C-alpha cells in the first residue's frame, strides 16, 4: 500500500485529508511522494511560522536532543526556565505553565480562573466562564464545552458545565451574562479563527477588560492561532492595546514540535500552587529549546514584514471578481468568495498551492518568512481560482 492507502487502512478517520502525501519541505515549499512541489499558504495551520526545515530551529532542537531530550517536572531544566523568562519579558505577564497543545493551555486557563474565584470567594459560586458564540477553544470535552458553536456540542456528552456564550462584539450581552451567572472569567479569541477569521472590535475588547476589572473576573485571551507574530504583533491582543490577565498560546510557538503555554498575569500569578496542575511532557526541553529559537527571532523587523505582506496580499486580491470580502489581520486572512471555498482549495491544490478553509471562507496562514516572490505567484493562482465563478 502507498502512504494514502495505509493511512486510510490504519489511522482513525477523524480528518478530511486532501489527496496528497507530503514527504519533504523547505521554507514555504513542500513536496509530495510523487515529487510535486507546492507553495504552502497554511503552514501546518499556523505552526510552521518560519517554514519547513528552519535551520536555526533544527540546530536548537538537535543540540537539546543530544544534551537532554526529556526530564520530568520533578527537576529544573534550562530550556523550560529560559522560555518562561522570555515569554514573561516579552508580555509583562508573570508566570507560565507549559502544556502540549492549545487545548491544554486553555484548560489551564480555566483552572486558573476557577481557582482564583474559589480562593477569593469560597466554594463554586463564581465558576462560570463566558466565551463567545462562534468561538473555538479546543477538542477536549471541557474545551468543546467552552467552544461557542452548537455543532461541537454533539455525541460526547455530558459536557462540562460552567460555560455560557455571548454574542461577539456585543458588550451588553457579556454584561447580561455576567450578571445572571456567578462568573470567574471572560475568554475570547481576538480573531475567531475556526469560526471564519472574524476579528473582534477595539471597543468591544476594551469594554470586556473594563467589565472584568469591575466584576473581578479574569480576562483570558486565547492566542493559540493568533499568537507568535501571526497578526503583525507578537500577540494579537497587542493590536488592541490591552493586557489580559491570562494568555494562552501554542501552534507557532513550537515551530513544529508540540507545545502549549498558559501565561498568567499579576492578578492571578500565585493562584496555582503545588499539586494544582501538572503535565508529563509540559516544558519538554527539546520543545522548549525550539520555542526559544522561534521566540528570539520574532523581532520588530519580522513583525513589520508580516504587516507588509498582509497589505501585499490584500492589495493583490482587492477588486477580484467573485471576492465578497477580506477579514482578519496580518498573515491570518479570511476570504469570503462566491465560489465555494472547498472548490477553490481543491483547484489551488491541483495547481501547486495549499490553502485552508474556515467555514465558508478561504483561510490564509502562510509562514511569516514567505517571500514576496512566493506570495506573488501563489496569490496570482488563488485569484484566478476565485475569479473562476
Secondary structure in CASP SS format (residue, H / E / C, confidence):
PFRMAT SS
TARGET T0000
AUTHOR 0000-0000-0000
METHOD secondary structure of the structure
MODEL  1
X C 1.00
X C 1.00
X H 1.00
X H 1.00
X H 1.00
X H 1.00
X H 1.00
X H 1.00
X H 1.00
X H 1.00
X C 1.00
X C 1.00
X C 1.00
X C 1.00
X C 1.00
X C 1.00
X C 1.00
X C 1.00
X C 1.00
X C 1.00
X C 1.00
X E 1.00
X E 1.00
X E 1.00
X E 1.00
X E 1.00
X E 1.00
X C 1.00
X E 1.00
X E 1.00
X E 1.00
X E 1.00
X C 1.00
X C 1.00
X C 1.00
X C 1.00
X E 1.00
X E 1.00
X E 1.00
X E 1.00
X C 1.00
X C 1.00
X H 1.00
X H 1.00
X H 1.00
X H 1.00
X C 1.00
X C 1.00
X C 1.00
X C 1.00
X C 1.00
X E 1.00
X C 1.00
X C 1.00
X H 1.00
X H 1.00
X H 1.00
X H 1.00
X H 1.00
X H 1.00
X H 1.00
X H 1.00
X H 1.00
X H 1.00
X H 1.00
X H 1.00
X H 1.00
X H 1.00
X C 1.00
X C 1.00
X C 1.00
X C 1.00
X C 1.00
X C 1.00
X C 1.00
X C 1.00
X C 1.00
X H 1.00
X H 1.00
X H 1.00
X H 1.00
X H 1.00
X H 1.00
X H 1.00
X H 1.00
X H 1.00
X H 1.00
X H 1.00
X H 1.00
X H 1.00
X H 1.00
X C 1.00
X C 1.00
X C 1.00
X E 1.00
X E 1.00
X E 1.00
X E 1.00
X E 1.00
X C 1.00
X C 1.00
X H 1.00
X H 1.00
X H 1.00
X H 1.00
X H 1.00
X H 1.00
X H 1.00
X H 1.00
X H 1.00
X H 1.00
X H 1.00
X H 1.00
X H 1.00
X H 1.00
X H 1.00
X H 1.00
X H 1.00
X H 1.00
X H 1.00
X H 1.00
X C 1.00
X C 1.00
X C 1.00
X C 1.00
X C 1.00
X C 1.00
X E 1.00
X E 1.00
X E 1.00
X E 1.00
X E 1.00
X E 1.00
X C 1.00
X C 1.00
X C 1.00
X C 1.00
X C 1.00
X C 1.00
X C 1.00
X H 1.00
X H 1.00
X H 1.00
X H 1.00
X H 1.00
X H 1.00
X C 1.00
X E 1.00
X C 1.00
X H 1.00
X H 1.00
X H 1.00
X C 1.00
X C 1.00
X C 1.00
X C 1.00
X C 1.00
X C 1.00
X C 1.00
X C 1.00
X C 1.00
X C 1.00
X E 1.00
X E 1.00
X E 1.00
X E 1.00
X C 1.00
X C 1.00
X C 1.00
X C 1.00
X H 1.00
X H 1.00
X H 1.00
X H 1.00
X H 1.00
X H 1.00
X H 1.00
X H 1.00
X H 1.00
X H 1.00
X C 1.00
X C 1.00
X E 1.00
X E 1.00
X E 1.00
X E 1.00
X E 1.00
X E 1.00
X C 1.00
X C 1.00
X E 1.00
X E 1.00
X C 1.00
X C 1.00
X C 1.00
X C 1.00
X C 1.00
X E 1.00
X E 1.00
X C 1.00
X C 1.00
X H 1.00
X H 1.00
X H 1.00
X H 1.00
X H 1.00
X H 1.00
X H 1.00
X H 1.00
X H 1.00
X H 1.00
X H 1.00
X H 1.00
X H 1.00
X H 1.00
X C 1.00
X C 1.00
X E 1.00
X E 1.00
X E 1.00
X E 1.00
X E 1.00
X E 1.00
X C 1.00
X C 1.00
X C 1.00
X C 1.00
X C 1.00
X C 1.00
X C 1.00
X C 1.00
X C 1.00
X C 1.00
X C 1.00
X C 1.00
X H 1.00
X H 1.00
X H 1.00
X H 1.00
X H 1.00
X C 1.00
X C 1.00
X C 1.00
X C 1.00
X C 1.00
X E 1.00
X E 1.00
X E 1.00
X E 1.00
X C 1.00
X H 1.00
X H 1.00
X H 1.00
X C 1.00
X C 1.00
X C 1.00
X C 1.00
X C 1.00
X C 1.00
X E 1.00
X E 1.00
X E 1.00
X E 1.00
X E 1.00
X C 1.00
X H 1.00
X H 1.00
X H 1.00
X C 1.00
X C 1.00
X C 1.00
X C 1.00
X C 1.00
X C 1.00
X C 1.00
X C 1.00
X C 1.00
X C 1.00
X C 1.00
X C 1.00
X C 1.00
X C 1.00
X C 1.00
X C 1.00
X H 1.00
X H 1.00
X H 1.00
X H 1.00
X H 1.00
X H 1.00
X H 1.00
X H 1.00
X H 1.00
X H 1.00
X H 1.00
X H 1.00
X C 1.00
X C 1.00
X C 1.00
X H 1.00
X H 1.00
X H 1.00
X H 1.00
X H 1.00
X H 1.00
X H 1.00
X H 1.00
X H 1.00
X H 1.00
X H 1.00
X H 1.00
X H 1.00
X H 1.00
X H 1.00
X H 1.00
X H 1.00
X H 1.00
X C 1.00
X C 1.00
X C 1.00
X C 1.00
X C 1.00
X E 1.00
X E 1.00
X E 1.00
X E 1.00
X E 1.00
X E 1.00
X E 1.00
X C 1.00
X C 1.00
X E 1.00
X E 1.00
X E 1.00
X E 1.00
X E 1.00
X E 1.00
X C 1.00
X C 1.00
X C 1.00
X H 1.00
X H 1.00
X H 1.00
X H 1.00
X H 1.00
X H 1.00
X H 1.00
X H 1.00
X H 1.00
X H 1.00
X C 1.00
X C 1.00
X E 1.00
X E 1.00
X C 1.00
X E 1.00
X E 1.00
X E 1.00
X C 1.00
X C 1.00
X E 1.00
X E 1.00
X E 1.00
X E 1.00
X C 1.00
X C 1.00
X C 1.00
X C 1.00
X C 1.00
X C 1.00
X C 1.00
X H 1.00
X H 1.00
X H 1.00
X H 1.00
X H 1.00
X H 1.00
X H 1.00
X H 1.00
X H 1.00
X H 1.00
X H 1.00
X H 1.00
X H 1.00
X H 1.00
X H 1.00
X H 1.00
X C 1.00
X C 1.00
END
